[in-house]
Amino acid sequence: MNILWFTWKDKKNPAAGGAELINEELAKKLVEEENEVKFLVGGFKGAEQKETIYGYEIIRVGNRFTVYWEAFRYFRKHLNFWPDLIIEEINTFPFFTQLYTKQKRVLLFYQLCREIWFYQFSFPLNLIGYFLESIYLKFLSNNKVITESESTKKDLLKYGFSKENIAIFPIGISPIKSMKLNKFPNFTLLSFGTIRSMKRTTHQIKAFEIAKQHIPKLKLIIVGDSQNHYGKKVLQIIDASPYKKDVSYFGKVDEKRKFYLMAQSHLILVTSVKEGWGLVVTEANSQGTPAIVYDVDGLRDSVEDKVTGLVCKKNNPNELARNIVKLFKEKKLYKRLQNNAFTWSKQFNFDKSYREFKNILKL
């Protein structure tokens, strides 16, 4: 089949995250089975307009904000009759392909935006976006949908999507070799991912400072792009912290370094406002590192409370710190969560993810 995939960013985009990793692993496998795949995405500074990777093609048009209009223009001019199937990934805003394409179509939602609008955008854009999302979700509700978690499915049902039209496929992660037991000498917390306000990295720093009063040798590692207003604020908070000598900031890292830090750290902290799943949780679990997370959509899917990790009863730094201290002091509990998290992560791989994805698409 000829498959055209609309999404606003690809894996090379500086803003890319877990969704883009999963997308392109699935595309790679689609191509291996003799499907032709093209991504129609937004451009970024220094990007090539067209690029072929592992057999699939990336076509970059416009930018973060103009990609929706430019994708429509490019489609009508160059791809109008090419695809057999259209995958429209909706991240913040839809491409509205149902208005100008006649091909078979499926929507891909990793998560809805909802309250994220109030963290990532300022007034009045946040309010406008929040209400527009409710409207366009109703407009799109007759489409078939693929998503990665039960939380997102429940969200979609609230906006009129039919239960029968929503299918869930499992995420995939890189192959697991064995659980790493060579942790850092001192109890170490890991914060991983692009530093944005919706990730609430400042909560993690505050929780570290509170927990540090009970665990004097506690360390914190922060990894992620900080090239935005919130990221700069986080760096300032680190610099002003009385414990800044015990906080390490690494910026963006490659895959090898990522898994090294995940394997060496004792816990990963994830405090997002909302997630589709929380890929970093499962990746860290695969390295023998359990997670403490906030009780929000996506994270309550990727963590089974008191089994593979801990889900905070209240989403605030005090509760996060309390759980950090708990797992430091209760060695048997930590070990049980560590083993369970590692075992749980074994079920997630790209072969299984692709099989389910392909079955949903009926390829």
Secondary structure, 3 states (H helix, E strand, C coil): CEEEEECCCCCCCCCCCHHHHHHHHHHHHHHHCCCEEEEEEECCCCCCCEEEECCEEEEEECCCCCHHHHHHHHHHHHHCCCCCEEEEECCCCCCCHHHCCCCEEEEEECCCCHHHHHHHCCCCHHHHHHHHHHHHHHHHCCCCEEECCHHHHHHHHHCCCCHHHEEECCCCCCCCCCCCCCCCCCCEEEEECCCCHHHCHHHHHHHHHHHHCCCCCCEEEEECCCCCHHHHHHHHHHHHCCCHHHEEEEECCCHHHHHHHHHHCCEEEECCCCCCCCHHHHHHHCCCCCEEECCCCCHHHHCCECCCEEECCCCCHHHHHHHHHHHHHCHHHHHHHHHHHHHHHCCCCHHHHHHHHHHHHCC
